[in-house]
Amino acid sequence: MFSAKPFRHRSARTAAVGAVTAAACATVLAGSAAAIVNGSTATESYPFMAVIPASAPEEGLNDGNCGGSLIARQWVLTAAHCVQADGLELDGIVRVGSDHRKSGGSVRKIDRVFVHPGYVNGDNRAPNVDDIALIRLDRPVAQRPVRMAGRTGRPGTPTRILGFGTTVDTAFAFPDRLQELDTRRGAVSECAPGYADRTRLCTISTVPGAMACVGDSGGPQIRRARDGSWELIGVTSGPGAPNVPCSQGPGLYGSVPAYAPWIDRTIRIARTAAVG
């Protein structure tokens, strides 16, 4: 039903956004962790925002990261390529609930990771498949989790993406402060043929020359619920078209409603196993 493995400090290697040279930012989102280009500093608090520190020494990246979303007090949802495959080395911790990349919030160790069994890395030539993973923290945090949406909303629905990724197309320039970008659900036809589908959401920026890039992978795409709170609809996965700079978009996001059954089942089985 799922792949689970205990975490060993600095031993898990991932293809998180950032496991490429800055010059290759045009294709970085396809199989690595990405950051927001031409976004703006966060305008409010997002207690569910998580940052997963990582590095890729062989690529000259010694201070990178992936993103994630706190969906339960001890569980963070992220992209599968942020926790599996060759590439970045995770530091072994997750920071939750801070608008600063390297300070504040609650810091917890990674206890175990669960990768969707159907995950396939597109390797910058195709979209990632089943690019979803869960991280179980070594102990709960006090921050309030984000609610997972029951529906993604129709094309045109206003959304927002968050991240600590690089803010320029051509260099590793990770911001200290959390960045946000207003976006919308795109139609399947607004991404390249074969990219968007039931499990992968096409995402379009409402700001010219802006989109997720190196360091944002695994981070949240959110929308307003009827009660005014934020709810989670997507997980940053990669670009919505091949061979385009990050800033030109579109972006591709794993659909949280589509993967909700796997997420709920994985957490339930893991909790049962822990009790047993």
C-alpha positions in Angstrom: 0.0 0.0 0.0 2.9 2.3 0.7 6.6 2.4 1.0 8.0 3.3 4.5 11.5 3.7 5.7 13.1 5.0 8.8 15.1 8.1 8.4 18.9 8.1 8.9 20.6 11.5 9.2 22.2 12.6 6.0 21.6 9.3 4.4 18.4 9.9 2.4 19.2 11.3 -1.0 16.5 13.0 -3.0 15.9 14.7 -6.3 14.4 17.7 -4.5 14.0 20.9 -6.5 17.5 22.4 -6.5 19.4 19.3 -7.4 20.6 20.9 -10.6 22.8 23.8 -11.6 21.2 27.3 -11.5 21.7 27.5 -15.3 19.3 24.6 -15.6 16.4 26.3 -13.8 14.3 26.0 -16.9 13.9 22.3 -16.3 14.5 22.1 -12.5 10.9 21.7 -11.5 10.4 18.5 -13.4 12.4 16.3 -11.0 13.7 18.5 -8.3 12.5 20.8 -5.5 11.6 24.4 -6.8 11.3 28.3 -5.5 9.0 31.3 -6.3 10.3 33.7 -8.9 8.8 37.2 -8.7 6.6 36.4 -5.7 6.3 38.7 -2.7 7.0 38.4 1.0 4.3 36.5 2.8 1.4 38.9 3.8 0.1 36.7 6.7 1.1 33.9 8.9 0.9 30.3 7.6 1.4 28.1 10.6 1.2 24.9 8.4 4.1 25.9 6.2 7.1 23.5 6.5 10.6 23.8 5.2 12.8 20.7 4.7 16.5 21.7 4.7 18.7 19.9 2.2 21.9 20.1 0.2 23.5 18.8 -3.0 27.2 19.2 -2.7 27.9 17.6 -6.1 25.8 20.3 -7.7 27.4 23.1 -5.7 24.3 23.5 -3.6 25.1 23.5 0.1 22.1 25.3 1.6 18.9 24.3 -0.2 15.5 23.1 0.8 12.1 21.6 -0.1 8.7 22.7 1.1 5.9 20.9 2.8 2.5 21.3 4.5 1.6 20.2 8.1 -1.6 18.2 7.7 -1.6 16.7 11.2 0.3 17.5 14.3 3.0 14.9 13.5 2.7 14.6 9.7 4.0 16.7 6.8 2.9 16.3 3.2 5.5 16.9 0.5 6.6 15.7 -2.9 8.0 12.2 -3.4 11.0 13.6 -5.3 12.0 15.5 -2.1 12.6 12.3 -0.1 13.5 9.6 -2.7 16.1 9.1 -5.5 19.6 10.4 -6.0 20.2 14.1 -5.6 19.9 16.2 -2.4 20.9 15.0 1.1 18.3 15.9 3.7 19.5 17.4 6.9 17.1 15.2 8.8 14.9 17.9 10.3 11.7 19.8 9.4 10.9 23.4 10.5 7.2 24.1 10.8 5.3 27.4 11.2 7.9 30.0 10.6 8.0 32.7 8.0 11.8 32.6 8.2 13.7 29.8 6.3 16.3 29.1 9.0 14.8 30.3 12.3 11.6 30.3 14.4 8.7 27.9 14.3 9.1 24.3 15.7 11.9 22.1 14.6 11.5 18.3 14.6 13.5 15.4 13.5 12.3 13.2 10.6 11.2 9.9 12.0 10.0 8.1 8.9 9.1 8.8 5.3 6.3 7.2 3.2 6.5 7.4 -0.5 3.5 6.7 -2.9 4.2 3.3 -4.4 3.4 4.6 -7.9 6.0 7.4 -7.9 8.0 7.8 -11.0 10.4 10.7 -11.6 9.9 12.4 -15.0 13.6 13.3 -14.9 13.0 16.7 -16.5 11.6 15.1 -19.7 8.1 14.3 -18.5 5.8 15.1 -15.6 6.5 13.3 -12.3 3.9 10.5 -11.6 2.3 10.1 -8.2 4.8 12.7 -6.8 3.4 12.6 -3.2 5.1 11.6 0.1 4.5 11.9 3.8 7.0 12.6 6.6 6.3 11.5 10.1 8.0 13.8 12.6 9.6 12.4 15.7 7.0 14.2 17.9 4.0 16.5 17.4 4.2 20.2 17.0 1.9 22.9 18.4 1.1 24.6 15.1 -2.4 24.1 13.6 -2.4 21.9 10.5 -4.0 23.0 7.2 -7.2 21.3 6.2 -7.1 19.2 3.1 -9.6 20.3 0.5 -12.3 17.9 -0.6 -12.3 19.5 -4.1 -9.7 21.4 -6.1 -12.1 23.9 -7.5 -12.8 24.5 -11.2 -10.3 26.1 -13.6 -10.1 29.8 -12.8 -10.4 29.2 -9.0 -8.1 31.7 -7.2 -5.2 29.9 -5.4 -1.9 30.8 -3.7 1.4 29.1 -3.7 4.1 29.4 -0.9 7.8 28.7 -0.8 11.3 29.4 0.3 12.7 28.6 -3.2 15.0 30.7 -5.3 13.7 34.1 -6.4 15.5 34.3 -9.7 15.6 32.0 -12.8 19.4 31.9 -13.1 20.9 31.5 -9.6 20.4 29.9 -6.2 19.0 32.9 -4.3 17.0 31.5 -1.5 15.1 34.2 0.5 15.1 34.4 4.3 11.5 35.3 4.4 8.6 33.1 3.1 7.4 34.0 -0.4 3.8 33.8 -1.8 2.3 34.2 -5.2 -1.3 34.5 -6.2 -2.3 32.0 -8.8 -5.3 30.3 -10.3 -6.4 26.8 -11.3 -5.5 26.3 -14.9 -7.4 24.3 -17.5 -5.7 21.0 -18.6 -5.1 22.7 -22.0 -3.0 25.5 -20.4 -0.3 23.0 -19.6 1.7 21.0 -22.1 -0.1 17.9 -23.6 0.1 15.0 -21.2 1.1 17.0 -18.2 -2.1 17.9 -16.3 -4.7 15.3 -15.5 -6.9 14.1 -12.6 -3.9 13.9 -10.3 -1.8 16.8 -11.6 -3.1 20.4 -11.4 -2.1 23.0 -14.0 -1.4 26.2 -12.2 -1.2 29.7 -13.7 0.3 32.8 -12.2 -1.8 36.0 -12.0 1.4 38.0 -11.9 3.5 38.2 -15.2 6.8 36.4 -15.2 6.3 34.5 -11.9 6.0 30.9 -10.8 7.6 28.3 -8.5 11.2 27.3 -9.1 14.2 25.7 -7.4 13.5 25.0 -3.7 9.6 25.2 -3.7 8.9 21.5 -4.5 6.7 19.8 -2.0 5.2 23.2 -0.8 1.5 24.1 -0.7 -1.0 25.4 -3.2 -3.9 26.7 -1.2 -7.3 28.3 -1.7 -9.9 30.0 0.5 -12.6 27.9 2.0 -16.1 29.3 2.5 -15.3 30.1 6.1 -12.3 32.2 5.0 -9.6 29.8 6.2 -7.0 28.3 3.9 -7.4 24.7 2.6 -4.8 22.7 0.8 -5.4 21.6 -2.8 -1.9 21.0 -4.3 1.7 20.0 -3.7 4.4 21.6 -5.8 5.7 18.9 -8.3 7.3 20.5 -11.4 6.8 22.5 -14.5 3.6 22.3 -16.6 5.6 22.4 -19.8 9.1 21.3 -20.9 12.0 23.6 -21.5 10.7 26.8 -20.1 12.3 29.1 -17.5 10.7 28.9 -14.1 9.3 32.5 -14.4 7.4 31.6 -17.5 5.3 28.8 -16.0 2.9 27.1 -16.0 3.4 25.0 -12.8 2.3 21.5 -12.0 0.9 20.5 -8.6 -0.1 17.1 -7.2 -3.8 17.1 -6.4 -4.4 16.7 -2.7 -8.1 15.6 -3.1 -7.0 13.0 -5.6 -4.5 11.5 -3.2 -6.6 12.0 0.0 -7.5 8.2 0.2 -3.8 7.2 0.0 -2.8 9.9 2.6 -5.5 9.0 5.0 -4.9 5.2 4.6 -1.1 5.6 5.1 -1.4 7.6 8.3 -4.0 5.2 9.7 -1.9 2.2 9.0 1.2 3.8 10.4 -0.6 4.8 13.6 -2.0 1.3 14.0 1.4 -0.3 13.5 2.9 2.1 16.1 0.2 1.1 18.6 0.6 -2.6 17.8 
